[in-house]
């Protein structure tokens, strides 16, 4: 399983998985939902803003480390990816009807979507409250 670690200085990073099936298996083992980001990490301005304003902040990272299995499905223009990775990401984009970036899908471990979101203004506190609200609706 391939995963990417983002580690700003001073606090533990979150682990972003890139293998969707392996992430679903891990989510089932840990009894956690999936946080699946569809992104154009090297060209999509709103994706970059979401990363800079929310994902890179300790408040967000502390919350998701305890509550989600994180999955990044990237559609870069200037970053190398394996053909298998590109195929998986395209297939999932089509399967879940993703039409723009960033799209965030919250899913159960079987891959059933219970919430759809994306870039939101307000920084990490607002985003964490939004995620808590979506998790509460699921209960």
C-alpha positions in Angstrom: 0.0 0.0 0.0 1.3 3.4 -0.9 0.7 6.3 1.4 2.0 9.9 1.7 2.9 11.6 4.9 2.5 15.3 5.4 4.6 16.5 8.3 4.7 20.2 9.2 7.3 20.8 11.8 6.3 20.4 15.4 3.4 17.9 15.2 2.6 14.4 14.0 1.5 14.1 10.4 -1.6 12.5 8.9 -1.2 9.5 6.7 -2.8 9.9 3.2 -3.4 6.5 1.5 -3.5 6.3 -2.3 -4.7 2.6 -2.6 -8.5 2.8 -2.2 -9.1 -0.9 -1.6 -6.4 -1.1 1.0 -7.7 2.0 2.7 -11.2 0.5 2.8 -9.8 -2.6 4.4 -8.0 -0.5 7.0 -11.1 1.5 7.7 -13.0 -1.7 8.4 -10.3 -3.0 10.7 -10.2 0.3 12.6 -14.0 0.9 12.4 -13.5 4.4 11.0 -15.0 6.2 8.0 -13.0 7.2 5.0 -12.2 10.8 4.1 -11.6 10.7 0.4 -10.1 13.7 -1.4 -10.3 14.0 -5.1 -7.7 16.7 -6.0 -5.5 18.3 -8.6 -2.7 18.9 -6.2 -0.4 20.7 -8.5 -2.7 22.9 -10.5 -6.2 23.3 -8.8 -6.1 26.6 -6.9 -9.0 25.6 -4.6 -7.2 22.3 -3.8 -4.0 24.2 -2.9 -6.0 26.6 -0.8 -7.8 23.8 1.1 -4.5 22.2 1.8 -2.8 25.4 2.9 -5.8 26.7 4.9 -7.1 23.5 6.5 -5.3 20.2 5.8 -1.9 21.5 6.9 -3.2 22.8 10.3 -2.7 20.9 13.5 -6.3 21.3 14.6 -7.6 19.6 11.5 -4.9 16.9 11.5 -5.5 16.0 15.2 -9.2 15.5 14.5 -8.9 13.4 11.3 -6.0 11.3 12.8 -8.5 10.0 15.4 -11.7 9.9 13.3 -10.9 8.9 9.7 -8.8 6.9 7.3 -7.5 9.5 4.9 -7.4 8.9 1.1 -5.9 11.2 -1.5 -6.9 10.5 -5.2 -4.8 12.9 -7.1 -5.1 14.1 -10.7 -1.8 16.0 -11.2 -0.5 17.6 -14.3 3.2 17.6 -13.5 3.6 14.9 -10.9 4.5 11.3 -12.1 2.0 8.6 -11.2 1.9 4.9 -12.1 -0.6 3.8 -14.8 -2.3 1.7 -12.1 -2.7 4.8 -9.9 -4.1 6.9 -12.8 -6.5 4.1 -13.7 -7.7 3.6 -10.2 -8.3 7.3 -9.7 -10.1 7.8 -13.0 -12.3 4.7 -12.3 -13.2 6.1 -8.8 -13.9 9.6 -10.2 -16.4 8.1 -12.6 -17.9 5.6 -10.1 -18.6 8.4 -7.6 -19.6 11.0 -10.1 -16.9 13.5 -9.2 -17.0 16.4 -11.6 -14.7 19.0 -10.0 -11.9 19.5 -7.6 -11.5 19.5 -4.7 -14.3 17.0 -3.9 -14.3 15.3 -0.5 -16.4 12.2 0.0 -17.0 10.8 3.4 -17.7 7.1 3.2 -18.3 4.1 5.3 -15.6 1.3 5.1 -17.6 -0.4 2.3 -17.3 2.7 0.2 -20.8 4.0 0.6 -20.9 7.8 0.5 -22.7 9.5 3.5 -21.5 13.1 2.8 -20.0 15.2 -0.1 -18.1 18.4 0.5 -15.2 20.4 -0.8 -13.4 23.7 -0.1 -15.1 25.7 2.7 -14.0 29.1 4.0 -13.3 29.5 7.7 -10.1 27.5 8.3 -9.5 24.4 10.3 -12.0 25.1 13.1 -14.9 25.6 10.8 -13.9 22.5 8.7 -13.6 20.3 11.8 -17.1 21.5 13.0 -18.5 20.7 9.5 -17.0 17.2 9.6 -18.4 16.6 13.1 -21.8 17.6 11.9 -21.6 15.2 9.0 -20.5 12.4 11.3 -23.3 13.2 13.7 -25.9 12.9 10.9 -24.6 9.4 10.2 -25.2 8.1 13.7 
